[in-house]
Amino acid sequence: MFVDRAKIHIKSGKGGNGAVTFRRDPYVPNGGPDGGDGGKGGSIIFKADRNLRTLMDFKYKRKYEAEAGQNGMSRNKFGKDGEDLIIKVPMGTVVIDQESGRIMKDLVEDGDSFVAAKGGKGGRGNVHFKSSIRQAPNFAEAGGEAKERNIILELKLIADVGLVGFPNVGKSSLLKEATQANPKIANYHFTTIDPNLGVVSLYDENFVMADIAGIIEGASEGAGMGFRFLKHIERTKVLIHVVDVSGSEGRDPRDDFDKINAELEAYSPKILRKPQIVAANKIDELEDGENDPKYLEFKEYVNSKGFDCYPMAAPLDYGVKEVLTAALHALQEIAKNPPIEYDEPEYFDFEAEENDPNWNVIECGYDEEDGVYTLSGKHLTKIFNSTNFFDMGSLRYLYKYIEKNGAIDRLKELGLQEGDIIRINDYEMEFWDEY
């Protein structure tokens, strides 16, 4: 089964906590603190792998979690770092943050990788909090929290040439004649419900060709196979537009040609900047073949739009080589003169916590229902989680951070007075100016 979209949940490893220990060796005076640092949590890393072709694995496993860092130990021993979790995906996979809908990374080349959820930093042991005033710190730093994200994986096939056109115009027949692929072929619409790939060998050169499911009017708005297959056309370098020139289903070939291009442009204008070769298929069903007025009118119309048109009867292998040769020449021209890249996607920027402008911001508020003042913030939460509430030195360290940040002054502006309650997370403490 071909799976080109999946939703998964990822969680990096939590950083190990710093240790609170003291050296107590006999005959060693002034032992002091010797708590080691916690290990760094493992990160979640996505990596493109050329050996994968589908997102099938993510249909059955949806939760991925990296290893947590080990807690610090006595004698200044550091905790072990958690192992990173590398998630392999096919080349052409777009990783999207589900909450924001923004692209995190587009993994195009084999080996492309990036960190989607960074592991939490290891907390510092109590040895780091020793000072001339605080000789025996009875607290350490908690490890950094794990990061969790809901991720959308979207695969956009990477092919040199893409076949586009209405359903049942002969795209699968062309792929079968041109390659060793064996797509489903039948006389009804949407025989292709999954993209098919094949390798074309021509004049000692090879290129990959993709048969995209038939497009119908309104596909750019989700009709028919809609967005599910239009996205695969984005990766191709050259388009072969297959049109039923015989009008066997009662449609005008010129109408078909215009409608498909209109849908491609509505989905993404940059698709029409790709070289496009028009294959007038089912030429054998016209009474006079290439000399039939219906084909000649169609060819003249296509030429007037700036495209080359080739007669073809795919099942009979008539005109197939000419169409493929035109596609090969277009690919060779692109190799000589690569097109300017348009609409480069903006990747979501995942900065380290220390570079986060809101890292040290403390939000101050007042809960009217409970009658308490509230404090919240990213760094505040980390210090709060490191606090030993049974040790006055640790509580004083927490209070001094809040005071230096200016949060106490801001709470006073909101009406804070001695004896009032300040709440941080689920912890409540009574405020006194002489803390």
Residue pairs with C-beta under 8 A, 6 or more apart in sequence:
1 54
1 56
1 59
1 194
2 53
2 54
2 56
2 194
2 195
3 54
3 55
3 56
3 58
3 59
3 155
4 54
4 55
4 154
4 155
4 156
4 157
4 195
4 228
4 231
4 232
5 55
5 152
5 153
5 154
5 155
5 228
6 55
6 58
6 59
6 62
6 152
6 153
7 62
7 98
7 150
7 151
7 152
7 153
8 58
8 61
8 62
8 63
8 64
8 150
8 151
8 153
9 62
9 63
9 64
9 148
9 149
9 150
9 151
10 44
10 63
10 64
10 65
10 87
10 116
10 117
10 148
10 149
10 151
11 44
11 63
11 64
11 65
11 66
11 117
11 146
11 147
11 148
11 149
12 41
12 42
12 43
12 44
12 66
12 117
12 118
12 119
12 120
12 146
12 147
12 148
13 40
13 41
13 42
13 43
13 65
13 66
13 67
13 68
13 69
13 82
13 119
13 120
13 146
14 41
14 68
14 69
14 119
14 120
14 143
14 144
14 145
14 146
15 38
15 39
15 40
15 41
15 68
15 69
15 119
15 120
15 121
15 122
15 123
15 142
15 143
15 144
15 145
16 37
16 38
16 39
16 40
16 41
16 68
16 69
16 70
16 71
16 72
16 79
16 80
16 82
16 122
16 123
16 143
17 38
17 71
17 72
17 123
17 140
17 141
17 142
17 143
17 386
18 35
18 36
18 37
18 38
18 71
18 72
18 122
18 123
18 124
18 125
18 126
18 128
18 140
18 141
18 142
18 143
18 386
19 35
19 36
19 37
19 38
19 71
19 72
19 73
19 74
19 77
19 125
19 126
19 140
20 33
20 35
20 125
20 126
20 137
20 138
20 139
20 140
20 388
21 33
21 34
21 35
21 36
21 73
21 74
21 75
21 125
21 126
22 31
22 32
22 33
22 34
22 136
23 31
23 32
23 33
23 34
23 74
23 75
24 31
25 31
32 127
32 130
32 135
32 136
33 125
33 126
33 127
33 129
33 130
33 136
33 137
34 74
34 75
34 76
34 125
34 127
35 72
35 73
35 74
35 76
35 125
35 126
35 127
35 140
36 72
36 73
36 74
36 75
36 76
36 77
36 78
36 79
36 125
36 127
37 72
37 78
37 79
37 122
37 123
37 124
37 125
37 128
38 69
38 70
38 71
38 72
38 78
38 79
38 122
38 123
38 125
38 143
39 69
39 70
39 71
39 72
39 78
39 79
39 80
39 81
39 82
39 122
40 69
40 81
40 82
40 119
40 120
40 121
40 122
41 66
41 67
41 68
41 69
41 81
41 82
41 119
41 120
41 121
41 122
41 143
41 144
41 146
42 66
42 67
42 68
42 69
42 81
42 82
42 83
42 84
42 85
42 119
43 66
43 84
43 85
43 115
43 117
43 118
43 119
44 64
44 66
44 84
44 85
44 87
44 115
44 116
44 117
45 84
45 85
45 86
45 87
45 113
45 114
45 115
45 116
46 86
46 87
46 89
46 93
46 95
46 105
46 107
46 113
46 114
46 116
47 86
47 87
47 88
47 89
47 107
47 111
47 112
47 113
48 88
48 89
48 90
48 91
48 92
48 93
48 107
48 108
48 109
48 110
48 111
48 112
48 113
49 88
49 89
49 90
49 91
49 110
50 91
50 110
52 88
52 89
52 90
52 91
53 90
54 90
54 155
55 89
55 90
55 93
55 153
55 155
58 153
64 85
64 87
65 85
66 82
66 83
66 84
66 85
66 117
66 119
66 146
67 82
67 83
67 85
68 82
68 143
68 146
69 79
69 80
69 81
69 82
69 119
69 120
69 122
69 143
70 79
70 80
70 81
70 82
71 79
71 143
72 78
72 79
72 122
72 123
72 125
72 140
73 79
76 125
76 127
78 122
79 122
81 119
81 122
82 119
84 119
86 113
89 95
89 107
89 153
89 155
90 155
91 107
91 108
91 109
91 110
91 112
91 158
92 107
92 108
92 155
92 156
92 157
92 158
92 235
93 106
93 107
93 153
93 154
93 155
93 156
94 103
94 105
94 106
94 107
94 153
94 154
94 155
94 156
95 103
95 104
95 105
95 106
95 107
95 114
95 116
95 151
95 152
95 153
96 102
96 103
96 104
96 151
96 152
96 153
96 154
97 104
97 149
97 150
97 151
97 152
97 348
98 149
98 150
98 151
98 152
99 149
99 150
100 348
102 346
102 347
102 348
103 345
103 346
103 347
103 348
104 114
104 116
104 151
104 347
104 348
104 350
105 112
105 114
105 116
105 347
106 345
106 347
107 113
107 114
108 158
115 350
116 149
116 151
116 350
117 146
117 147
117 148
117 149
118 147
118 350
118 352
119 144
119 146
119 147
120 143
120 144
120 145
120 146
120 147
121 143
121 144
121 353
122 143
122 144
123 140
123 141
123 142
123 143
123 144
123 386
124 140
124 141
125 140
125 141
126 137
126 138
126 139
126 140
128 140
128 141
129 137
129 139
129 140
129 141
129 397
130 136
130 137
134 393
137 393
137 394
138 388
138 391
138 393
138 394
139 386
139 387
139 388
139 391
139 393
139 394
139 397
140 386
141 382
141 383
141 386
142 382
142 385
142 386
144 353
144 382
145 381
145 382
154 231
156 231
156 232
156 234
156 235
157 195
157 197
157 210
157 232
157 235
158 208
158 235
159 197
159 208
159 209
159 210
159 232
159 235
159 236
160 207
160 208
160 209
160 236
160 237
160 238
160 331
161 200
161 207
161 208
161 209
161 210
161 236
161 237
161 238
161 239
161 240
161 327
161 331
162 209
162 210
162 212
162 232
162 233
162 235
162 236
162 238
162 239
162 240
163 171
163 174
163 175
163 209
163 210
163 211
163 212
163 239
163 240
163 242
164 171
164 212
164 215
164 233
164 239
164 240
164 241
164 242
164 260
164 264
165 171
165 214
165 215
165 241
165 242
165 243
165 244
165 256
165 260
166 214
166 215
166 216
166 243
166 244
166 251
166 256
166 259
166 260
167 189
167 190
167 191
167 213
167 214
167 215
167 216
167 224
168 187
168 188
168 189
168 191
168 214
168 244
168 249
169 214
169 242
169 243
169 244
169 256
169 281
169 282
170 242
170 244
170 281
170 282
170 312
170 314
170 315
171 192
171 211
171 212
171 214
171 242
172 183
172 184
172 185
172 191
172 192
172 196
172 211
173 185
173 281
173 314
173 315
174 211
174 240
174 242
174 279
174 281
174 312
174 314
174 320
174 323
175 181
175 183
175 196
175 198
175 209
175 211
176 182
176 183
176 185
176 314
177 314
177 315
177 317
177 320
178 198
178 200
178 209
178 320
178 324
179 198
179 199
179 200
179 209
180 198
180 199
181 196
181 197
181 198
181 211
183 191
183 192
183 196
183 211
184 191
184 192
185 191
189 214
190 213
190 214
190 224
190 225
192 211
192 212
192 213
192 214
193 213
193 225
194 213
195 210
195 211
195 212
195 213
195 229
195 232
196 210
196 211
197 208
197 209
197 210
197 211
198 208
198 209
198 211
199 206
199 207
199 208
199 209
200 206
200 207
200 208
200 209
200 324
200 327
200 328
202 321
202 324
202 325
202 328
203 325
203 328
205 328
207 327
207 328
207 331
209 240
209 327
210 232
210 236
212 229
212 232
212 233
213 224
213 225
213 228
213 229
214 224
214 225
215 224
215 225
215 229
215 230
215 260
215 263
215 264
216 223
216 224
217 223
217 259
217 263
218 224
218 263
219 225
219 226
219 227
219 230
219 263
219 267
220 226
220 227
220 230
220 263
220 264
220 266
220 267
221 266
227 267
230 263
230 264
230 267
230 268
233 239
233 264
233 267
233 271
234 268
234 270
234 271
236 274
237 274
237 275
237 330
237 331
237 334
238 274
238 275
238 276
238 277
238 327
238 330
238 331
238 334
239 271
239 274
239 275
239 276
239 277
240 276
240 277
240 278
240 279
240 323
240 327
241 257
241 260
241 261
241 276
241 277
241 278
241 279
241 307
242 279
242 281
242 312
243 253
243 256
243 257
243 278
243 279
243 280
243 281
243 298
244 251
244 253
244 256
244 281
244 282
245 253
245 280
245 281
245 282
245 283
245 286
245 294
245 295
245 298
245 311
246 282
246 283
246 285
246 286
246 294
247 253
247 294
248 282
248 285
253 280
253 294
253 298
254 297
254 298
254 301
257 278
257 298
257 301
257 302
257 305
261 272
264 271
264 272
265 271
265 272
270 342
270 343
273 339
273 342
275 330
275 333
275 334
276 307
277 307
277 308
277 310
277 323
277 326
277 327
277 330
278 302
278 307
278 308
278 309
278 310
279 310
279 312
279 319
279 323
280 295
280 298
280 299
280 302
280 309
280 310
280 311
280 312
281 312
281 313
281 314
282 313
283 289
283 290
283 292
283 295
283 311
283 312
283 313
283 318
283 319
284 313
284 316
284 318
286 292
286 294
286 295
289 295
289 311
290 311
295 311
298 309
299 309
299 311
302 308
302 309
303 309
308 326
310 319
310 322
310 323
310 326
311 318
311 319
312 318
312 319
312 320
312 322
312 323
313 319
314 320
353 359
353 378
356 378
358 377
358 378
359 378
359 379
360 377
360 378
360 379
360 405
361 377
361 378
362 375
362 376
362 377
362 380
362 402
362 405
362 406
362 407
363 374
363 375
363 376
363 377
364 373
364 374
364 375
364 407
364 410
364 411
364 414
365 373
365 374
365 375
365 376
365 414
366 372
366 373
366 374
366 414
366 415
367 373
367 374
367 423
370 423
371 421
372 420
372 421
372 422
372 423
372 428
373 411
373 414
373 416
373 420
373 421
373 422
373 423
373 431
374 422
374 423
374 424
375 402
375 407
375 411
375 422
375 423
375 424
376 424
376 425
379 401
380 401
380 402
380 405
380 424
381 425
383 397
383 398
383 401
384 398
384 424
384 425
384 427
386 394
387 394
387 395
387 397
387 398
388 394
388 395
389 395
389 427
395 429
396 435
399 435
402 408
408 416
408 431
411 422
411 431
416 422
416 431
417 431
418 431
418 432
418 433
419 430
419 431
419 432
420 430
420 431
421 428
421 429
421 430
421 431
422 428
422 429
422 430
422 431
